[in-house]
């Protein structure tokens, strides 16, 4: 089956579109998709009112999108007089997308409907293989397992990738914490193996899309998401678009040197911000003191039940994290900054401590205009949001 038209900047193969109208029709298709994404199921009449586009044009575009599998018709509502129009919705039953989360320790492959709902029973997790061929083969096997249903059309695969992605060459330029993917293109390689349109997006940008589509950033055009799990990454929406830089390498805040004599970072330098201000930084600090290796989940559980006291290490990580957050706010002036991490959830007081420190380190006018909150989406939703956003962009440009 031909795939949707893919923008050349992130295209993994040259494929033809399932929708071949003129520019205006494609722009209408994008508007219809975004309206359903934002508002949920709507009748054709509802879509006409919401979009301001004529009823005949909406009907033609909806028919085309139904053919692509992006949309489906739901059941007519009960207890309504007359002949109610059937609701149109992003596909839930007839089509799916696949999300792949690449991680230094545990990788995830999962299914979701076009409205972003993850199918919890269709989720495969596995320890990250030590070589790129083994990693690619394991992902391929998981995708085959999740796409073997003849009733479901798989419209695309989104890969959330740690590290830098060079969008001019569509390769992983450098991943300090998952170096087996360096100079590789998981998206292009997986598309060759599966025949399914596949895109890869830098992890913090995928989290940005997830927060905008499914989280607390809905309707926002200027915000940022900071990931502080294994490394420290920053994704930024500016004026409604993802901030990418010249070849897609912008916003690498995590590799600013904070302590030149500090811990060796995966990038080769010492004392990078991500070695001091993240979940993994806290786990490493406590593990070094206790002479026992702790995962962040084990550590959080033992801090909560009082088995481990880590006040000094937590204070240190909070201090460094406040430096990173203040830098992002001072430089980017976002309306909101969402933080994705685990140790901040140990207790309300931990996040409150970070906010107090950020206030002290940020220019007052910028701090007062920035809403700092914990992110409510995760990396799995990020991978799904990446491919859903791509499919919408492929349908056509915005009106």
Secondary structure as the mmCIF struct_conf table of DSSP 4:
data_model
#
loop_
_struct_conf.conf_type_id
_struct_conf.id
_struct_conf.beg_label_comp_id
_struct_conf.beg_label_asym_id
_struct_conf.beg_label_seq_id
_struct_conf.end_label_comp_id
_struct_conf.end_label_asym_id
_struct_conf.end_label_seq_id
HELX_LH_PP_P HELX_LH_PP_P1 UNK A 2 UNK A 5
HELX_RH_3T_P HELX_RH_3T_P1 UNK A 8 UNK A 10
BEND BEND1 UNK A 12 UNK A 13
BEND BEND2 UNK A 18 UNK A 18
HELX_RH_AL_P HELX_RH_AL_P1 UNK A 23 UNK A 39
STRN STRN1 UNK A 42 UNK A 42
HELX_RH_AL_P HELX_RH_AL_P2 UNK A 44 UNK A 51
HELX_RH_AL_P HELX_RH_AL_P3 UNK A 55 UNK A 68
TURN_TY1_P TURN_TY1_P1 UNK A 69 UNK A 69
BEND BEND3 UNK A 70 UNK A 70
STRN STRN2 UNK A 71 UNK A 73
HELX_LH_PP_P HELX_LH_PP_P2 UNK A 75 UNK A 77
BEND BEND4 UNK A 78 UNK A 79
BEND BEND5 UNK A 81 UNK A 82
HELX_LH_PP_P HELX_LH_PP_P3 UNK A 84 UNK A 87
STRN STRN3 UNK A 88 UNK A 90
BEND BEND6 UNK A 92 UNK A 94
STRN STRN4 UNK A 95 UNK A 101
BEND BEND7 UNK A 104 UNK A 105
STRN STRN5 UNK A 106 UNK A 112
TURN_TY1_P TURN_TY1_P2 UNK A 114 UNK A 115
STRN STRN6 UNK A 118 UNK A 127
HELX_LH_PP_P HELX_LH_PP_P4 UNK A 128 UNK A 129
BEND BEND8 UNK A 130 UNK A 131
HELX_RH_AL_P HELX_RH_AL_P4 UNK A 132 UNK A 146
TURN_TY1_P TURN_TY1_P3 UNK A 147 UNK A 147
TURN_TY1_P TURN_TY1_P4 UNK A 150 UNK A 151
STRN STRN7 UNK A 153 UNK A 161
BEND BEND9 UNK A 162 UNK A 163
STRN STRN8 UNK A 164 UNK A 166
TURN_TY1_P TURN_TY1_P5 UNK A 167 UNK A 170
STRN STRN9 UNK A 171 UNK A 174
TURN_TY1_P TURN_TY1_P6 UNK A 176 UNK A 177
HELX_RH_3T_P HELX_RH_3T_P2 UNK A 179 UNK A 181
TURN_TY1_P TURN_TY1_P7 UNK A 182 UNK A 183
HELX_RH_AL_P HELX_RH_AL_P5 UNK A 186 UNK A 194
BEND BEND10 UNK A 196 UNK A 196
STRN STRN10 UNK A 198 UNK A 202
HELX_RH_AL_P HELX_RH_AL_P6 UNK A 203 UNK A 214
BEND BEND11 UNK A 215 UNK A 215
TURN_TY1_P TURN_TY1_P8 UNK A 216 UNK A 219
BEND BEND12 UNK A 221 UNK A 222
STRN STRN11 UNK A 223 UNK A 227
BEND BEND13 UNK A 229 UNK A 231
STRN STRN12 UNK A 233 UNK A 238
TURN_TY1_P TURN_TY1_P9 UNK A 239 UNK A 240
STRN STRN13 UNK A 241 UNK A 242
BEND BEND14 UNK A 246 UNK A 248
HELX_RH_3T_P HELX_RH_3T_P3 UNK A 253 UNK A 255
BEND BEND15 UNK A 256 UNK A 256
STRN STRN14 UNK A 257 UNK A 257
BEND BEND16 UNK A 258 UNK A 258
TURN_TY1_P TURN_TY1_P10 UNK A 260 UNK A 261
BEND BEND17 UNK A 262 UNK A 262
HELX_LH_PP_P HELX_LH_PP_P5 UNK A 263 UNK A 263
STRN STRN15 UNK A 264 UNK A 264
HELX_LH_PP_P HELX_LH_PP_P6 UNK A 265 UNK A 265
TURN_TY1_P TURN_TY1_P11 UNK A 266 UNK A 267
BEND BEND18 UNK A 268 UNK A 268
STRN STRN16 UNK A 270 UNK A 270
BEND BEND19 UNK A 271 UNK A 271
STRN STRN17 UNK A 272 UNK A 272
HELX_RH_3T_P HELX_RH_3T_P4 UNK A 273 UNK A 275
TURN_TY1_P TURN_TY1_P12 UNK A 276 UNK A 276
BEND BEND20 UNK A 277 UNK A 278
HELX_RH_AL_P HELX_RH_AL_P7 UNK A 279 UNK A 290
TURN_TY1_P TURN_TY1_P13 UNK A 291 UNK A 291
BEND BEND21 UNK A 292 UNK A 292
HELX_RH_AL_P HELX_RH_AL_P8 UNK A 296 UNK A 304
TURN_TY1_P TURN_TY1_P14 UNK A 305 UNK A 306
BEND BEND22 UNK A 307 UNK A 307
HELX_RH_AL_P HELX_RH_AL_P9 UNK A 311 UNK A 332
BEND BEND23 UNK A 335 UNK A 335
STRN STRN18 UNK A 336 UNK A 340
BEND BEND24 UNK A 342 UNK A 342
HELX_RH_3T_P HELX_RH_3T_P5 UNK A 343 UNK A 345
BEND BEND25 UNK A 346 UNK A 346
HELX_RH_AL_P HELX_RH_AL_P10 UNK A 348 UNK A 361
BEND BEND26 UNK A 362 UNK A 362
HELX_RH_AL_P HELX_RH_AL_P11 UNK A 364 UNK A 368
TURN_TY1_P TURN_TY1_P15 UNK A 369 UNK A 369
STRN STRN19 UNK A 371 UNK A 374
HELX_RH_AL_P HELX_RH_AL_P12 UNK A 379 UNK A 395
#
